[in-house]
Amino acid sequence: MGSAVRVLAEATPATRDRYVDLLRVGSLAVVVLGHWMMAAVTPDGVGNLLAVVPALQPLTWLLQVMPVFFFVGGFSHALSYRSLLRKRPQGSADSDSAAYSVYAAFLRARLQRLLRPTTVFVLVWGVVALLVQLLGGGAGLTGVTLRLVTQPLWFIGIYLAMVAFTPPLLRLHERYGWGAFAGLAGAAAAVDVMRFAAGVPYVEFLNFAFVWLAVHQLGFLRADGRLGAGRAAGTGSASGTGSASVSGAGSAPGAGLRALRVPALLAGGGLVGAVALVAAGPYPLSMVGMPGEKVSNMAPPTLALLAHGLWLVGAVELLRDPAARLLARPRAWRTVVAANGVAMTAFLWHLTAMLGVYGALLALDVPLPEPATAAWWAQTPLRLAAAAVLTAALVAAFRTFEHPAPPSATTPAPGSGPLAAVGATLCLLGVLGLSMVGLGGLLEGRTALLIAVPVSAPAAVAMTLGGWLLVERAGRGAAR
């Protein structure tokens, strides 16, 4: 693997914005570490350290970095879709058909590294859950594990929606620029007004779309250089590398300060807005969900979380230049390349590793101290190290599924776009449903409500697998 990483790192185009890759893998790493730290496991169940020690909740303003991942996703999706548009056959008699074919190819290309490891994860855990329950297990920490391991799949579902909506939202961005972002942010604010001031039922769920798609839209703005950085090379060059040019040396005096103006406004305005909303509004302090709280900033997302996302996006953009200098070093860049090759696999399996460590401690009769006590904090480094080792072992076992399949030598057939859209929708509903219902109670027919519809784990798994097959078939197309 080392030689392959070295080859990939050395083949990196000079125009590639390496900082985007660092943000992608770094945001997932922070989420993994945050989950490991927040888990307060006792023989009676799994709690949340932030609920045990509320004074730690301000840390979520630094550690809740999912907005950064979705922001980076918007940047990458814009470059990828535009690259495919440039490569499509010119002079097609049916422009709509050609556009649908590009859409199918885009979905398959963007979802491969997401859905291939996800479907393997779902299948493996589905078989394990079925065997456990057939053998009469499923109580105690085992039952908790069967419920918890699928919870991070909500992130996969949201990301699927972002990929699926990229073409129409990118067109809105190209027409209205910042106005498209403002429209989504305004819709998120209107939803919260209807929710908290007017008491309109169920309207809050619309913010799963408005808040996260607004953050995603910031990635489009970055791709066009509207956040103060250089214009993306992939948006106008014929190379189709899908990378972005970095602001070069030799710019006019004061250009660097002007480039920081927009990120500084985003960071400052977002932070002030988030503080004001939490201080004066109905929004909780924590930017992650807390057990038993009436209002969560995460599920469904709130305007406060959007403001938090703005401040994070501005903050990471302010750090772009020093990070670019660091990533110019070969060893640092090879580390990022290696980590990006397994990041999604590590994210999918990190809760499995963490709960496996706690299960081993209980099986070996190792005492589990009360969370947040001195003994608990003393044991924390050992638990984190063990979880990291087990995660690395799981990554070694499953990392091959994260490698994308070779590009198809065929052209997606006419009508493949709607088929791909249906497949993406089924995947979206399947992984969201599975994140809510978990894999416990398979034999009892346990269900959870997904958009007011009861969904069982077998139905969610079937939708995920069926949807992925449709995306693969549509994107692969028929030989010409």
N, C-alpha and C positions, 0 to 999 in steps of 0.2 A: 504493500500500500504506500510505503514511503516514497518509492521511486515514482509511482503514478502521481502522487501529490506534487512531487518536485517537477515533473513534466508539465502538469497543469499550471503550476505556479509560474514556471518559466515561460509558458506560452501565453500568459495573460497579455492582452493588447494594451498598448500604452494609454489608450483612451478610456480604459475601464475605470469606473468610479469604485475603487476598492472599499471605500468607506461604507457603501451600501451593503456589501457583503459582511463587513464587521458588524454593522447595526443589526443585520438579520440574525446572525449567529449569537451576537451578544444579548439581544433581547430575549431569545429563547433560553439562553443560559441563565439569565436573571430570573426568569419565570420558574425554571427548574429549581434553582437554589431557594427561591422564595417558598415554593411548595414544600420543599424538604424542611425549611426552617419553621414554617407555620404549623406543621403537623404536630399536634400535642396528643400522642398516643398513650393510652393507659390500658390495662387489662379489660377495662369496661367499654372502651370504644375510642373513637378518634375525635378530638376537639381541635380548636383553632387557638394558637398561641396569642393572636391579636385580641381574642375575646377574653383570654385569661389575663393578659396584661394590656389593657386598653391604651396605656401610655405609649405603646409601640406603634399605634396606628398611623401616626404621621409618617412613618417610614414608607408607607404605601405610596406616598407622593413621589418617592424616588424609585421604588421597586415595582410598581404597577406599570410595566413597560409594554404591554400589549399594543397600545396605540402606536408605538414606534415600529413594531413589526407590520402592522397594517399600513402605515405610512410608506414604509419601504416596499410593501407589496404593490401599492398604487404606482410607484415609480417604475418598478420592474414590469408591471402589466402594460403600462403605456408604451414602453420601449418594445416589448415583445409583440404586441398587437400591431404597432406601426411597422415593425420589421416584416411581419407576415403580409401586411397590406402592400408593401413595396414589392414583394416577391410574387404576388399573384399574377396569373396570366393577364396580359393587357388585351384590350379590344374584345372582351367577352360579349357575346350577343345578349347574354342575360346577366346584367350587373348584379341583380338581387341574388341570383344563384351563386355567383362568384363570392359575394359577400358572406352568404351562408356557409360556403365551403371554408372560407378563411376563419369564420367563427368556430366551426367544428375543429379545424386544425389548431386554433388557438386554445380552445378548451382542453383538448387532449395534451398539448404540449405543456400547458401550465399545471394541469392536474396530475400528470404522471407521478412526479416526485412527491406529491401530496397523498394521492389515493392508493398507490401501490403499497407503500408501507402501512397505510391505515387499514386497508382490507386484510392484509396479513395479520395485523394486530387484532382486528375484530374476529377473524376466523380462529386464531390461536386461543384467545380468551373465551370465545364462544364454546369451543370444544372443552376447555378446562372447566368452565362453569357448568356445562351439562354433566360432565363426569362427576364433579364434586357433588352435585345435587342428586344424581342417580345413586351415588354411594351413601347418601344420607347426610352429607355435610352441609355447610353453608351457615353455621352459627358462629358467633364470636367475631374474631378478627377476619376470618375467612369471608363471612357474610358482608362485613364492612368493605373488604377488598373488592368483592364482586360488584358492589355499588359504586365504589370510588374510582376504579381504574378507568372507567369510560368517561368520567366527567370532563377531562380536558378536550374531549372531542367537540365541545361547543365551539372551540376556536377553529377547528377544521371546518365546521359548518358555516361560520361567518366568513371565513376565507373563501370557501366555495362560492358564496353569494357575491363576494367582491369580484372574483374572476368572471362569473357569469354576467355581471352587470357592467363590466369594463367597457365594451364597445359603445353602448348608448351613453354612458356617463362620460366617456372620453370625448364623444361628439359634443356633448353639452359643455364640457370644459373648453374645447377648441372654439366654441362659439361665444361663450360668456366669460371664460377665465375665472377670475375670483368670484364672479357672480354666481357660478354654479356651486362653488363651495358655500357662499353666503346663503343660497337657497336651501341647501341641506341643513346648514346650521340653524337657519330661521325655522325650518320645519321641526327640528329637534326642540327648539325653544317653545314653539307653539304646542307641541305634544305635552311638554311638562306643565305649561299653563293649563291646558285642558285637564291634565291629570290631577294636579295639586290644587288649582284654584276652582275649577268647575266640577271636579269629581267624575269626569267622564270615564266609564269603566272600559278596561282592556286597551285603551288608547296608548298606554305606556309601551306596549310591545312594538309599536311602530318605530321606536327609537333603537331597536336592534338594527334597523336599516339606516335611519337618518344619522345617528351618531357615528357608527363605524364607517359608513360610506363617506361622510364628511371628512373623516381622518384620511381615508383612502384617497379622496380628492386632492388632499395636500400633496400626495405623492405625484399626481399629474402635474401640479404646479412646479414641483421640484424638477420633474423631467423636462420642463420647458424653461428652466432657469429663472422662475419667478419668485424663488425664495432667496435670491441674492447670490446664487452660485452660477457657474458657467452653464450654458445651454447644453442639453444632453446631446452627445454625438449621435446616438442611435436615432434621434428624431429626424435627422436630416441627411445623414450620410448614407451612402449606398452599401456600406460594409455590413450593416445589419448585425453588428456585434451585440447589440442590446446593452451597451455600456454607456457611461456618461463621461464627458470630458471634465477634467478638474480645472478649476480656475488656474491659469498659468501665471508664471512669473513674468515680470515685465509689464504689468498692467500700470495704468496711469496712477500717479500719486493720489491717495485718498480712495482709490477704487476698493481696497480691502475694507475700509470702514463702511463704505456705501453697501458693500456686499453683506455686511453684518446687520444692516438696518432692519430688514424684514425679519430675520430670525430673532433679533432682540425684541422687536415689537410683539412677535408671537409668544416668546417666552415670558416677557413681562406682562403682556395683556392677559395671557392664559392664566398665569399664576395669580394675578390680582383678581381676575374673574372667578377662579375656583375658590379663592379665600373668601370673597364676598358672598358667593352662593352658599358655601358651607356655613358661614357666620350668620347670614340673614335668612337663609331659606330652609327648606325641609330636608336638606341633603346631609347625610352622615359624613363624618370626618374621614372614614376609611374609604380608599378607592378600590377595595376589594370587598366582596360580600362577607357579612358577619352573620353567624348563626342567630336566628331568632329576631333579627332587626326588621322593623316594618318597612323601611325603605332601604334599598341597596343601590349604590351608584353603578353596579355592574349588571345586574339582572333584574329588570331591563336597564340598559345604560341611561344615564341622565345628562342633563346639560352640564352639570358639574364635572362629569367624566370627560365630556368634550372639551371643556376648558382645561382640564388636566392634560388631555392629549395635545392641545395647542402649546402648552408650556413645555411639554416634553419634546415635541417636534422642534420648537425654537431652540431649546437647550442643546439638542444633539447637533443641530445645524451650526450652532456657534462653535462647536468643538471640531468641526469638519477639517480645518486646515492642519491643526496639530496631529489629528488622527491620520491624515493623508501622509504626513511626513513619517510617522511611525510605520505605516503600511508600505512605504517605499523600501523598507528593509526586508531582504529576502526571507529571513527566518520568521519574522512577524507575519508576512503575507502567506507563507507556507502553512503556518498554524491556522490562519483563517480559512484557507482553502480546505485543509483537512477537516476542520470542524464543520464547515458548511456541507461537506459530503455526507455527514451522518447526523446533522442537527435534528431533522424531523424524526428519525428513528429514536434518538435519545429522548426527545420530547414525549413521544408516544409511550415509552417504556419506563420513564423515570418514576412514576408513582408505583408501578409494579416493583421496581427495585427498592424503593423506600419501604413499602409495606412488607416486602420480603425480608428486609433487615429486621423490622420489628417482629415479624413472625418468628424469625430465627431466635431472637432474644427471648421471646416468650417460651419457645420450645426448649431452649437451653436453661430455662428458669433463671435468666439474668434479670435482676430487679429493674423495673422501669420506674424511675423517680417521678414524683409529681411534677407536672410541667411548670417551668419558670423557677423552680427551686435551684439552689446552688449545685446540688448533685445533678440535676437535669442539664444545666448549662455545662458542667464539667464533662458530661457524657456526649454532648452534642458534636464535638469534632470527630469523635470515633464513629458516631452514627452517620455523619455526612460522608466520611471517608469510605465507610462500608457501602453506602448507597451509591457513591460514585464508582466504586469497583464493580458492583453488581450491574449498574447501568452500562458500564463499559463492556461487560461480558454479554449482556443482551444486545448491545449494538454490534458486537462482533458476530453474533449469531444471525442478526436480521438486517444488517446494513446493506446487503446485496439488493434488497428490494427497493432501496431508495435510489439506486442508480437508474436513470431513465433508460427506457428501451431505445434502440437505434431509431433514428427518424424514419418515418414511412417513406418508401419510394413511390407511393401512389398518391393520387390527388383525391381529396375528399369528394364524394359523389354529390351531384345536385340533390338538394333536400336533406343533406346531412346536418345542416345547422339546427333545424327544429328538433331532430333526433338527439343531437348533442345537448340541446337545452333541456329536453325532457330528462335525459340521463343526469345532468347536473342537478336538476331539481330533486330527483329521487335521491341522489347522494346527499344533498343538503338536508332533506327531511329525515333520511335514515340516520346520519351521524348526529344530528340534533336530537332526534328521538332517543338514540342509544345513550347519549350523554345525560339525558334526563331519567330514563328508566333503569339504567344499569343492567347488569347481567345476573342479579339475584332474582329469585322467584321465577326462573324460566319455566319450571314444571307447574307452577301455580298460576301462570298466566298473568303475572303482575304487569300493570300498565301505568303510563304517565300521560298527562295531557300535553299534546303538542298542537298549538293553535286550536284549542278546544276539541281536539280529536284524540281519543285514547289510542296510544301506540304501545305495543308490546315489544320486548327485545327481539323475538324472532322476526316480527314484521320489520323492525328497524334494520336488522341485519340483511334481510331480503332486499329492502329498498336500496341499501348501500351497495350491495354486490350487483344488483340488477342495473342500477344507475351507472356504475363504473363500466359495466360491459357495454352499455349503450354509448357512453362517451368514447370508449376505445373503438367500437365499431364505426361510429360516425366519423371520428377523426382519422382513422386509418383509411377509410374510403375504399373504392374499388379501383383496380388497376386500369389505367388508360392505355 
